[in-house]
């Protein structure tokens, strides 16, 4: 999805629409693997133009729908950390996304492959992957670190996002030559 589009206007509504599209694709994939964007749009109750704004092709949607199945909702993650201090809350979320990546390696690799291919051929290269990680980090920091400057909040949320999820896993395993266990230990 185009990052600029997501950041403009009604962010919460856009995130809800995106989730409706993902959930619709997941439901449809339970009974049929051969779906189209148009079919998902109809099932989700959104227009063709809307679905293309979020997912420019069916491969991206299917890839993300596959990894989204086992992912906790943002509200649930925020509830998990509401009693924790900032450092512990950010570590919890980082560990959650790192464990999720480790436990769903094949699905994440497939999605990353599709997303990278899509980004390399797109004229707008600001598509967002891992938008949930950033949104959760920002929400935690906003609620627990009001004393930080806006620049520090921005930087901290991006650092947590860089250290969370599938990308650090790929770097550790594929680039650094670490085992799964070593990668987990390094990131913890």
C-alpha positions as a printed Julia matrix, in Angstrom:
188×3 Matrix{Float64}:
   0.0     0.0     0.0
   1.19    3.48   -0.73
   2.65    4.97    2.45
   1.64    8.5     1.53
  -1.97    7.41    1.03
  -2.01    5.62    4.4
  -0.6     8.65    6.24
  -3.02   11.17    4.74
  -6.55   11.81    5.9
  -8.48    9.28    7.95
  -5.71    6.9     9.02
  -7.89    4.75   11.28
 -10.52    4.3     8.57
  -7.86    3.34    6.05
  -6.39    0.77    8.42
  -9.89   -0.67    9.0
 -10.53   -0.86    5.26
  -7.19   -2.59    4.75
  -8.05   -5.11    7.47
 -11.48   -5.77    5.92
  -9.78   -6.51    2.6
  -7.23   -8.83    4.24
  -9.92  -10.65    6.24
 -12.06  -11.04    3.13
  -9.15  -12.52    1.19
  -8.42  -14.91    4.05
 -12.04  -16.1     4.1
 -12.05  -16.6     0.35
  -8.71  -18.46    0.42
 -10.21  -21.03    2.78
 -12.35  -22.36   -0.06
 -10.54  -21.32   -3.24
  -6.95  -20.49   -4.1
  -7.77  -18.91   -7.45
  -9.23  -15.52   -6.55
  -9.03  -12.12   -8.19
  -8.82   -8.62   -6.77
 -12.24   -7.88   -8.21
 -13.76  -10.88   -6.41
 -12.15   -9.87   -3.12
 -13.36   -6.28   -3.55
 -16.93   -7.5    -4.09
 -16.73   -9.85   -1.08
 -15.26   -7.06    1.08
 -17.84   -4.53   -0.07
 -15.29   -2.09   -1.47
 -14.85   -0.72   -4.97
 -12.28   -1.95   -7.47
 -10.51    1.42   -7.19
 -10.29    1.05   -3.41
  -8.79   -2.43   -3.47
  -6.2    -1.37   -6.05
  -5.2     1.53   -3.77
  -4.32   -0.98   -1.06
  -3.1    -3.93   -3.12
  -2.02   -3.31   -6.72
  -2.02   -7.02   -7.54
  -3.49  -10.27   -6.27
  -0.09  -11.77   -5.39
   0.59   -9.05   -2.83
  -2.84   -9.48   -1.3
  -2.57  -13.27   -1.1
   0.95  -13.05    0.32
  -0.04  -10.62    3.03
  -3.3   -12.42    3.77
  -1.28  -15.58    4.35
   1.0   -14.02    6.95
  -1.77  -11.93    8.49
  -3.7   -15.05    9.56
  -1.45  -15.81   12.51
  -0.73  -12.23   13.55
  -2.24  -10.68   16.66
  -4.41   -7.65   16.12
  -2.89   -4.26   16.99
  -5.4    -3.75   19.82
  -4.47   -7.09   21.37
  -0.75   -6.33   21.29
  -1.34   -2.92   22.84
  -3.43   -4.54   25.58
  -0.62   -7.04   26.21
   1.83   -4.22   27.01
  -0.36   -1.64   28.72
   0.99   -2.6    32.17
   4.65   -2.55   31.05
   7.15    0.28   31.09
   8.33    1.65   27.74
  11.49   -0.47   27.43
   9.72   -3.71   28.37
   6.75   -2.93   26.12
   8.96   -2.29   23.1
  11.0    -5.42   23.82
   7.8    -7.47   24.09
   6.57   -6.25   20.7
   9.99   -6.74   19.11
  10.17  -10.3    20.44
   6.6   -11.0    19.33
   7.31   -9.99   15.72
  10.67  -11.77   15.69
   9.11  -15.0    17.0
   6.29  -14.65   14.47
   8.83  -14.34   11.65
  10.81  -17.33   12.88
   7.68  -19.48   13.29
   6.29  -18.55    9.86
   9.5   -18.39    7.86
   8.15  -19.89    4.63
   5.07  -17.65    4.48
   7.16  -14.57    5.24
   9.76  -15.48    2.6
   7.0   -15.93    0.01
   5.43  -12.61    0.93
   8.78  -10.81    0.93
   9.56  -12.22   -2.5
   6.27  -10.94   -3.93
   6.57   -7.58   -2.17
  10.13   -6.98   -3.35
   9.25   -7.94   -6.9
   6.26   -5.6    -6.82
   8.35   -2.74   -5.4
  11.04   -3.19   -8.05
   8.52   -2.77  -10.85
   6.39   -0.06   -9.24
   6.66    3.57  -10.24
   5.82    4.53   -6.64
   8.38    2.7    -4.5
   6.93    3.82   -1.19
   4.81    0.72   -0.6
   4.6    -0.19    3.06
   5.53   -3.6     4.42
   5.37   -4.17    8.11
   3.1    -1.18    8.64
   1.64   -2.88   11.72
   5.05   -2.97   13.44
   5.52    0.76   12.96
   1.97    1.61   14.04
   2.33   -0.43   17.25
   5.74    1.04   18.06
   4.4     4.55   17.52
   1.35    3.89   19.7
   3.44    2.48   22.54
   5.93    5.31   22.4
   3.18    7.93   22.25
   1.43    6.49   25.3
   4.52    5.78   27.4
   7.11    8.37   26.42
   5.42   11.75   26.31
   8.63   13.37   27.58
  10.55   12.47   24.43
  10.9    14.97   21.62
   9.01   14.28   18.4
  12.32   13.53   16.67
  13.29   11.01   19.37
   9.84    9.36   19.16
  10.21    9.14   15.39
  13.72    7.66   15.59
  12.88    5.19   18.36
   9.82    3.87   16.52
  11.92    3.32   13.39
  14.72    1.58   15.3
  12.23   -0.82   16.89
  10.72   -1.49   13.46
  14.16   -2.22   11.98
  14.9    -4.71   14.77
  11.5    -6.42   14.55
   9.95   -8.89   12.17
  11.3   -10.72    9.19
  14.01   -8.34    7.94
  16.44   -8.79   10.88
  15.77  -12.54   10.68
  16.79  -12.57    6.99
  19.87  -10.48    7.71
  20.98  -12.76   10.52
  20.32  -16.06    8.76
  21.03  -15.23    5.11
  23.7   -12.56    5.46
  25.34  -13.19    8.83
  25.13  -16.98    8.56
  23.55  -17.42   11.99
  21.32  -20.31   12.92
  17.71  -19.68   13.92
  18.68  -20.09   17.57
  21.63  -17.7    17.26
  19.46  -15.12   15.51
  16.83  -15.27   18.24
  19.48  -14.94   20.95
  21.09  -11.96   19.23
  17.81  -10.11   18.79
  16.59  -10.85   22.32
